[in-house]
Amino acid sequence: MIRKHFAGFAASALTLAVSAQAFAGTVTTDGTDIVIKTKGGLEVATTDKSFGFKLGGRLQADFDSFDGLYTANGNRGDEPYFRRAYIELSGVAYQDFKYALNVDFAADNGNSKVDEASIAYTGFSPLTLKVGRFDPDFGLEKATSSKWITTIERSAIYDLADWVNDKSDGMGVQVSGMTAGMVYGSAGYFHREGTENEDADGQSNGGFNLRGVIAPMAEPGNVLHFGLNYAQREVEDFDGRVRSRMNVRGMTENGKNKQDRIIFAPGVAGQFDGDSAWGAEFAYAMGPFSVQSEYLVRDIDAKSGSARGDREATGYNVQLAYTLTGEARGYKLDGAKFDAIKPTNKQTGAWELVYRYDNLQAEESGFTDTEGKLHTLGVNWYANESVKVAANYIKAKVDNTSNANGDDDGDAISLRVQYVF
């Protein structure tokens, strides 16, 4: 019922946005004057910025073609699907309160899902207190919006500890802030729903995330960024499984001949009771060139008396990007993240090349160690500030693991058309 009501609200809001662009008229207020903007969605705000809201969204249509370890039998498969279809409502009230409500209509095989529903208080400047459902803060690439990441999918190293950025259907509270024009930090505590995140009585377990960044250079085209992350969750009797989509989302979408991710460490029910991860991040950008790298370690502790040993999963990546048309990637210290590329030439847009190497490993004393290597080549065309077209070629190789057919390598081509408003 809630989804139906929201869908009706979203449709009405979109109708209002279209009407605002189609008709001219007079707007009167009973207080401070307001400003209405229709470029990139619908934005309405008072001139003193005490109240306002913005209605926008993103649509990402993807197509993946893949073979080898990406499929169950090694033969080529493909999958067209909507990766994301968001309606996003955000705003400010009484100057110090901010809110966000984002719904993804392409989540869970086409069923709508609330991606974010949060309220933030900014009156404790320079700190911001945020409560609700939102992404935990861990890692540079995860902090960057899916609209403006350089490759179609984020680095596969996040698969090694997928819970660090997983809000599931739970709730959280986070404090974040900036200081000295070069330091950003956040600390959050999250309750995640799901049987793996509950104790024997069904009570939800929690976990916390910490992130700290120093960026002595923090402007678009002039970035030097260093960061550390730590996350820990409370778990009881979980299976310790480690697996990855190897940067191809389509391999697990609906359809035949799909491989349900590559297993780096098999699940063994009830043998593990400790889970933590830490990470390091680095970025440098000068003009149209940027390089970034992240390192992640996940420690999985075996239960006392378990027949299994402690597990460790490690991963790192290195990414190089260059904008052929000269534009710099955007950067924001608030959130310590990269942002959009804005084309200078409105006729030809901006063209960007990218290469990324991902390395994933998992090991457990007395059992086979596994490793995965990924090479991703990509090209992005930012036709304008709303439309982006991306193409990636991915070459994957694993050691001591495989798909159901025994294949240990594979190739994939991923395509995306994106519209942001």
Secondary structure by P-SEA (a helix, b strand, c coil): caaaaaaaaaaaaaaaaaaaacbbbbbbbcccbbbbbccccbbbbcccccccccccbbbbbbbbbccccccccccbbbbbcccbbbbbbbbcccccccbbbbbbccccccccccccccccccccccbbbbbccccccccccccccccccccccccccccccccccccccccccccccccccccccccbbbbbbcccccccccccccbbbbbbbbbccccccbbbbbbbbbbbbbbcccccccccccccccccccccccccccccccccccccccccccbbbbbbbcccbbbbbbbbbbbbbbcccccccbbbbbbcbbbbbbcccbbbbbbbccccbbbbbbbccccccbbbbbbbbbbbbbbcccbbbbbbbbbbbbbbbcccccbbbbbbbbbbbbcccccccccccccbbbbbbbbcc
